[in-house]
Amino acid sequence: MNIEQIRVYCLKKKGVTEEFPFDEETLVFKVMGKIFLLASLESVPLQINLKCDPEKAVELREEYEVVQPGYHMNKKHWNTIIINGSISTGQIFEWIDDSYNLVLAGLSKSDLKKLKNDNLNTK
């Protein structure tokens, strides 16, 4: 799995934008202005940060060596995933979906209504 596969997958989701708000090495994906995925483009192997339910975050860290507390993030709510081929593409996409859905769950009613009514998938 590579960053382009992740990028294409994320941009297919409703309301998602991509940007470089911190530096030229950290690609950030947002839904309605809220971050759900960060990717370190300089890291080899590729590393991504994903939002995660706190209990599930601990379970994943215990189960997978490549899942670690979120680098430069709130370690209770974020995991860093090292993309080294040991986790299936499908599993990583599932974790991306979970992160996206957690952010959606935290949006205001007005943002959710906007997302539902508008075709906001701006690339």
Backbone as a chain_set.jsonl record, in Angstrom:
{"seq": "MNIEQIRVYCLKKKGVTEEFPFDEETLVFKVMGKIFLLASLESVPLQINLKCDPEKAVELREEYEVVQPGYHMNKKHWNTIIINGSISTGQIFEWIDDSYNLVLAGLSKSDLKKLKNDNLNTK", "coords": {"N": [[0.846, -1.179, 0.0], [0.484, 2.263, -0.743], [0.958, 5.87, -0.532], [-0.533, 7.07, -2.544], [-2.654, 5.3, -3.031], [-3.969, 5.497, -0.593], [-4.621, 8.202, -0.644], [-6.378, 8.382, -2.898], [-8.438, 6.741, -1.959], [-9.325, 8.162, 0.327], [-10.179, 10.607, -0.798], [-12.446, 9.865, -2.15], [-14.425, 9.882, -0.321], [-17.238, 11.561, 1.048], [-17.183, 15.074, 1.29], [-14.469, 15.39, 1.791], [-11.279, 16.921, 2.005], [-7.91, 17.682, 1.03], [-4.779, 18.766, 2.308], [-1.824, 20.704, 3.177], [-1.31, 21.754, 5.987], [0.614, 22.068, 8.005], [3.309, 21.58, 7.247], [5.424, 20.814, 4.396], [5.666, 18.113, 4.33], [3.709, 16.696, 5.621], [0.814, 15.349, 4.834], [-2.566, 16.087, 5.037], [-5.827, 14.944, 5.624], [-9.143, 16.016, 5.669], [-12.516, 16.174, 6.89], [-15.156, 18.25, 6.463], [-13.543, 20.256, 7.495], [-12.304, 19.076, 9.68], [-9.716, 17.087, 10.95], [-9.025, 13.753, 9.938], [-7.098, 12.02, 9.064], [-3.6, 11.891, 8.935], [-0.624, 11.953, 7.071], [2.726, 11.072, 6.951], [4.867, 12.024, 4.657], [7.587, 11.789, 4.324], [8.431, 9.65, 5.792], [9.83, 6.407, 5.871], [9.231, 3.131, 6.342], [6.016, 4.26, 5.028], [3.951, 6.212, 7.187], [0.903, 6.679, 8.887], [-1.445, 8.675, 10.684], [-4.34, 7.986, 12.505], [-7.577, 8.705, 13.732], [-9.101, 7.155, 16.556], [-11.31, 5.108, 18.461], [-10.864, 5.258, 21.955], [-10.688, 2.808, 23.56], [-10.544, 0.846, 21.582], [-8.227, 1.691, 20.349], [-6.194, 1.014, 22.17], [-6.49, -1.78, 22.163], [-5.804, -2.379, 19.485], [-3.121, -1.579, 19.452], [-2.046, -3.439, 21.167], [-2.472, -5.761, 19.733], [-1.248, -5.448, 17.199], [1.999, -4.909, 16.121], [2.736, -2.82, 14.472], [0.998, -0.794, 15.031], [0.89, 2.052, 16.832], [0.946, 4.426, 19.613], [-0.425, 7.606, 18.754], [1.742, 9.62, 16.964], [2.88, 12.765, 17.837], [0.277, 13.442, 18.524], [-2.865, 13.361, 20.368], [-2.552, 10.747, 22.371], [-4.465, 9.103, 23.4], [-6.6, 9.152, 21.659], [-5.626, 8.795, 19.085], [-3.882, 6.81, 16.694], [-0.755, 5.786, 15.345], [-0.014, 4.291, 12.35], [2.161, 2.063, 10.943], [2.955, 1.527, 7.721], [3.926, -1.194, 6.432], [3.443, -3.444, 4.976], [2.592, -5.544, 6.517], [0.001, -5.42, 7.37], [-3.178, -5.844, 5.961], [-4.455, -4.222, 2.999], [-7.227, -3.897, 2.995], [-7.787, -3.952, 5.751], [-6.483, -1.625, 6.614], [-7.94, 0.282, 5.165], [-10.389, -0.094, 6.466], [-9.754, 0.896, 9.015], [-9.278, 3.558, 8.296], [-11.864, 4.252, 7.5], [-13.137, 4.027, 10.005], [-11.891, 6.142, 11.398], [-12.7, 8.373, 9.862], [-15.495, 8.155, 10.271], [-15.655, 8.539, 13.053], [-14.914, 11.222, 13.226], [-17.013, 12.345, 11.762], [-19.108, 11.777, 13.532], [-18.625, 13.606, 15.511], [-19.226, 16.041, 14.418], [-21.036, 19.141, 14.101], [-24.636, 19.574, 14.067], [-25.401, 21.28, 12.025], [-23.192, 21.183, 10.277], [-23.28, 18.472, 9.584], [-25.731, 18.419, 8.245], [-25.143, 20.109, 6.1], [-23.164, 18.568, 4.873], [-24.654, 16.323, 4.148], [-26.532, 17.423, 2.377], [-25.122, 18.806, 0.433], [-22.944, 18.448, -2.397], [-20.046, 17.95, -1.515], [-17.558, 16.924, -2.143], [-14.761, 18.003, -2.711], [-11.869, 18.206, -4.535]], "CA": [[0.0, 0.0, 0.0], [1.255, 3.497, -0.82], [0.215, 7.094, -0.226], [-1.506, 7.384, -3.603], [-3.841, 4.474, -2.767], [-4.65, 6.11, 0.553], [-5.15, 9.481, -1.119], [-7.546, 8.118, -3.754], [-9.494, 6.205, -1.091], [-9.856, 9.233, 1.178], [-10.858, 11.631, -1.588], [-13.751, 9.355, -2.596], [-15.384, 10.074, 0.76], [-17.984, 12.817, 0.947], [-16.743, 16.228, 2.054], [-13.048, 15.304, 2.143], [-10.289, 17.78, 1.362], [-6.526, 17.381, 1.391], [-3.972, 19.977, 2.396], [-0.556, 20.655, 3.908], [-1.409, 22.898, 6.895], [1.72, 22.145, 8.959], [4.572, 21.626, 6.516], [5.308, 20.183, 3.085], [5.877, 16.678, 4.493], [2.576, 16.073, 6.308], [-0.428, 15.449, 4.078], [-3.685, 15.999, 5.97], [-7.165, 14.773, 5.057], [-10.163, 16.54, 6.572], [-13.915, 16.178, 6.49], [-15.776, 19.449, 7.019], [-12.529, 21.012, 8.204], [-11.787, 18.329, 10.837], [-8.722, 16.095, 10.536], [-9.238, 12.339, 10.236], [-5.909, 11.263, 8.684], [-2.363, 12.604, 8.621], [0.365, 11.042, 6.497], [4.089, 11.585, 6.9], [5.369, 11.663, 3.327], [9.023, 11.559, 4.385], [8.71, 8.422, 6.549], [9.981, 5.136, 5.161], [8.011, 3.02, 5.548], [4.954, 5.239, 5.193], [3.231, 6.2, 8.453], [-0.289, 7.512, 8.917], [-2.139, 8.816, 11.964], [-5.791, 7.853, 12.381], [-8.376, 8.831, 14.945], [-9.564, 5.832, 16.948], [-11.964, 4.984, 19.758], [-9.792, 5.002, 22.924], [-10.558, 1.398, 23.934], [-10.084, 0.11, 20.404], [-6.838, 2.102, 20.102], [-5.341, 0.187, 23.029], [-6.579, -3.158, 21.656], [-5.026, -2.475, 18.24], [-1.695, -1.477, 19.801], [-1.651, -4.717, 21.768], [-2.566, -6.83, 18.728], [-0.389, -5.21, 16.035], [3.246, -4.205, 16.407], [2.825, -1.622, 13.63], [0.064, 0.213, 15.528], [1.525, 2.698, 17.979], [0.264, 5.665, 20.015], [-0.314, 8.647, 17.738], [2.916, 10.484, 16.995], [2.523, 14.186, 17.898], [-1.177, 13.564, 18.641], [-3.415, 12.876, 21.631], [-2.329, 9.301, 22.289], [-5.689, 8.4, 23.796], [-7.559, 9.146, 20.552], [-4.972, 8.657, 17.783], [-2.863, 5.778, 16.484], [0.125, 5.85, 14.182], [0.059, 3.0, 11.667], [3.332, 1.927, 10.073], [2.521, 0.786, 6.535], [5.1, -1.969, 6.003], [2.995, -4.649, 4.286], [2.146, -6.582, 7.45], [-1.445, -5.254, 7.549], [-3.83, -5.846, 4.645], [-5.034, -2.978, 2.503], [-8.608, -3.858, 3.475], [-7.788, -3.592, 7.169], [-6.123, -0.205, 6.715], [-9.111, 1.032, 4.709], [-11.391, -0.167, 7.54], [-9.34, 1.842, 10.054], [-9.529, 4.893, 7.745], [-13.317, 4.441, 7.622], [-13.433, 4.263, 11.421], [-11.428, 7.485, 11.717], [-13.629, 9.284, 9.178], [-16.798, 8.093, 10.939], [-15.524, 9.176, 14.369], [-14.948, 12.667, 13.012], [-18.402, 12.67, 11.402], [-19.934, 11.703, 14.744], [-18.363, 14.785, 16.32], [-19.602, 17.27, 13.714], [-22.275, 19.81, 14.509], [-25.812, 19.235, 13.247], [-25.412, 22.102, 10.806], [-22.189, 20.636, 9.357], [-23.803, 17.202, 9.07], [-26.781, 18.742, 7.278], [-24.433, 20.619, 4.932], [-22.503, 17.427, 4.24], [-25.693, 15.483, 3.561], [-27.264, 18.11, 1.305], [-24.232, 19.341, -0.605], [-21.945, 17.55, -2.972], [-18.856, 18.666, -1.059], [-16.322, 16.19, -2.385], [-13.882, 18.876, -3.477], [-10.509, 17.639, -4.578]], "C": [[0.888, 1.237, 0.0], [0.353, 4.709, -0.597], [-0.819, 7.408, -1.299], [-2.779, 6.552, -3.433], [-4.656, 5.064, -1.614], [-5.33, 7.407, 0.13], [-6.424, 9.285, -1.938], [-8.715, 7.628, -2.901], [-10.138, 7.315, -0.263], [-10.671, 10.241, 0.376], [-12.189, 11.161, -2.173], [-14.836, 9.58, -1.546], [-15.992, 11.473, 0.675], [-17.395, 13.887, 1.868], [-15.268, 16.271, 2.387], [-12.214, 16.276, 1.311], [-8.904, 17.316, 1.81], [-5.755, 18.686, 1.41], [-2.678, 19.703, 3.156], [-0.537, 21.83, 4.898], [-0.197, 23.093, 7.805], [3.071, 22.34, 8.285], [4.368, 20.899, 5.196], [5.472, 18.665, 3.14], [4.678, 15.949, 5.089], [1.292, 16.357, 5.543], [-1.585, 15.177, 5.031], [-4.994, 15.873, 5.193], [-8.176, 15.19, 6.11], [-11.547, 16.284, 5.988], [-14.552, 17.352, 7.224], [-14.799, 20.203, 7.921], [-11.915, 20.324, 9.406], [-10.886, 17.197, 10.346], [-9.173, 14.679, 10.904], [-8.041, 11.468, 9.841], [-4.764, 12.228, 8.401], [-1.386, 11.577, 8.091], [1.711, 11.743, 6.438], [4.728, 11.11, 5.599], [6.86, 11.347, 3.32], [9.375, 10.244, 5.085], [8.806, 7.214, 5.629], [10.183, 4.069, 6.223], [7.011, 4.133, 5.883], [4.293, 5.083, 6.559], [2.037, 7.129, 8.347], [-0.828, 7.565, 10.347], [-3.631, 8.791, 11.703], [-6.446, 8.029, 13.734], [-8.952, 7.453, 15.264], [-10.282, 5.92, 18.29], [-10.894, 4.603, 20.78], [-9.611, 3.534, 23.322], [-10.028, 0.562, 22.775], [-8.619, 0.446, 20.1], [-5.88, 1.237, 20.904], [-5.327, -1.26, 22.531], [-5.718, -3.338, 20.406], [-3.529, -2.415, 18.512], [-1.183, -2.781, 20.402], [-1.592, -5.831, 20.733], [-1.541, -6.686, 17.594], [0.835, -4.391, 16.435], [3.348, -2.883, 15.652], [1.819, -0.539, 14.019], [0.63, 0.751, 16.839], [0.718, 3.922, 18.395], [0.55, 6.776, 19.013], [0.854, 9.59, 17.936], [2.471, 11.939, 16.886], [1.016, 14.418, 18.005], [-1.6, 13.157, 20.056], [-3.393, 11.35, 21.57], [-3.533, 8.48, 22.742], [-6.602, 8.188, 22.581], [-6.949, 8.909, 19.171], [-3.951, 7.53, 17.805], [-2.018, 6.148, 15.28], [0.229, 4.43, 13.637], [1.284, 3.019, 10.762], [2.94, 0.996, 8.93], [3.738, 0.037, 5.98], [4.719, -3.279, 5.309], [2.486, -5.738, 5.21], [0.644, -6.527, 7.73], [-2.076, -5.159, 6.161], [-4.374, -4.467, 4.295], [-6.462, -2.827, 3.018], [-8.695, -3.441, 4.931], [-7.45, -2.119, 7.353], [-7.289, 0.663, 6.249], [-10.212, 1.024, 5.776], [-11.043, 0.821, 8.654], [-9.511, 3.293, 9.583], [-11.016, 5.215, 7.849], [-13.707, 4.76, 9.063], [-13.056, 5.688, 11.823], [-12.37, 8.537, 11.126], [-14.97, 9.326, 9.916], [-16.767, 8.688, 12.347], [-15.573, 10.692, 14.236], [-16.356, 13.106, 12.621], [-19.298, 12.722, 12.637], [-19.753, 12.931, 15.634], [-18.736, 16.101, 15.657], [-20.895, 17.851, 14.271], [-23.422, 19.382, 13.595], [-25.822, 20.028, 11.952], [-24.38, 21.598, 9.793], [-22.651, 19.309, 8.761], [-24.874, 17.437, 8.01], [-26.159, 19.242, 5.977], [-23.801, 19.47, 4.147], [-23.519, 16.55, 3.514], [-26.327, 16.127, 2.325], [-26.393, 18.583, 0.153], [-23.372, 18.221, -1.181], [-20.594, 18.213, -2.722], [-17.56, 17.958, -1.378], [-15.421, 17.0, -3.306], [-12.47, 18.359, -3.413], [-9.521, 18.699, -4.915]], "O": [[1.925, 1.262, 0.663], [-0.866, 4.577, -0.487], [-1.876, 7.959, -0.992], [-3.876, 7.058, -3.67], [-5.884, 5.116, -1.67], [-6.474, 7.673, 0.502], [-7.431, 9.95, -1.694], [-9.852, 8.055, -3.1], [-11.363, 7.391, -0.168], [-11.732, 10.679, 0.82], [-12.977, 11.981, -2.644], [-16.026, 9.481, -1.846], [-15.332, 12.434, 0.278], [-17.144, 13.648, 3.049], [-14.845, 17.104, 3.187], [-12.408, 16.431, 0.105], [-8.755, 16.648, 2.832], [-6.035, 19.599, 0.634], [-2.473, 18.619, 3.702], [0.18, 22.805, 4.673], [-0.003, 24.189, 8.329], [3.874, 23.17, 8.711], [3.271, 20.422, 4.907], [5.422, 18.002, 2.105], [4.629, 14.719, 5.068], [0.752, 17.462, 5.596], [-1.593, 14.172, 5.743], [-5.233, 16.602, 4.23], [-8.096, 14.791, 7.272], [-11.728, 16.192, 4.773], [-14.494, 17.438, 8.45], [-15.178, 20.721, 8.971], [-11.086, 20.919, 10.094], [-11.25, 16.447, 9.44], [-9.636, 14.429, 12.017], [-7.971, 10.304, 10.236], [-4.934, 13.241, 7.722], [-1.321, 10.456, 8.597], [1.823, 12.863, 5.939], [5.084, 9.94, 5.461], [7.345, 10.699, 2.392], [10.509, 9.777, 4.978], [7.982, 7.022, 4.735], [11.189, 4.084, 6.932], [7.149, 4.841, 6.88], [4.096, 3.965, 7.036], [2.134, 8.224, 7.793], [-0.681, 6.614, 11.115], [-4.133, 9.473, 10.809], [-5.937, 7.562, 14.753], [-9.255, 6.675, 14.359], [-9.905, 6.714, 19.151], [-10.088, 3.712, 20.51], [-8.476, 3.064, 23.411], [-9.179, -0.311, 22.955], [-7.863, -0.414, 19.649], [-4.866, 0.777, 20.378], [-4.271, -1.892, 22.483], [-4.992, -4.324, 20.28], [-2.753, -3.125, 17.872], [-0.038, -3.176, 20.179], [-0.766, -6.739, 20.835], [-1.028, -7.684, 17.09], [0.712, -3.313, 17.017], [3.971, -1.936, 16.133], [1.792, 0.525, 13.401], [0.82, 0.018, 17.81], [-0.107, 4.409, 17.622], [1.659, 6.866, 18.485], [0.945, 10.276, 18.954], [1.764, 12.304, 15.947], [0.528, 15.479, 17.617], [-0.785, 12.67, 20.84], [-4.136, 10.743, 20.799], [-3.595, 7.279, 22.482], [-7.291, 7.172, 22.486], [-7.68, 8.83, 18.184], [-3.251, 7.322, 18.796], [-2.504, 6.747, 14.32], [0.523, 3.489, 14.374], [1.42, 3.898, 9.912], [2.633, -0.176, 9.148], [4.484, 0.572, 5.16], [5.578, -4.13, 5.081], [1.993, -6.761, 4.735], [0.077, -7.478, 8.267], [-1.556, -4.465, 5.287], [-4.705, -3.663, 5.167], [-6.858, -1.738, 3.433], [-9.575, -2.666, 5.307], [-8.074, -1.439, 8.168], [-7.592, 1.676, 6.879], [-10.894, 2.031, 5.965], [-11.922, 1.503, 9.18], [-9.851, 4.163, 10.384], [-11.389, 6.321, 8.241], [-14.512, 5.658, 9.31], [-13.822, 6.363, 12.512], [-12.782, 9.472, 11.813], [-15.516, 10.402, 10.158], [-17.752, 9.28, 12.787], [-16.206, 11.368, 15.048], [-16.839, 14.133, 13.1], [-20.143, 13.608, 12.765], [-20.637, 13.258, 16.426], [-18.583, 17.164, 16.259], [-21.728, 17.141, 14.834], [-23.199, 18.891, 12.488], [-26.207, 19.511, 10.903], [-24.648, 21.582, 8.592], [-22.442, 19.049, 7.576], [-24.92, 16.737, 6.999], [-26.585, 18.857, 4.888], [-23.892, 19.412, 2.921], [-23.269, 16.091, 2.399], [-26.622, 15.442, 1.345], [-26.87, 18.741, -0.971], [-23.117, 17.202, -0.539], [-20.064, 18.929, -3.571], [-16.516, 18.391, -0.891], [-15.322, 16.735, -4.504], [-11.942, 18.105, -2.33], [-8.324, 18.423, -4.999]]}, "num_chains": 1, "name": "protein.A"}
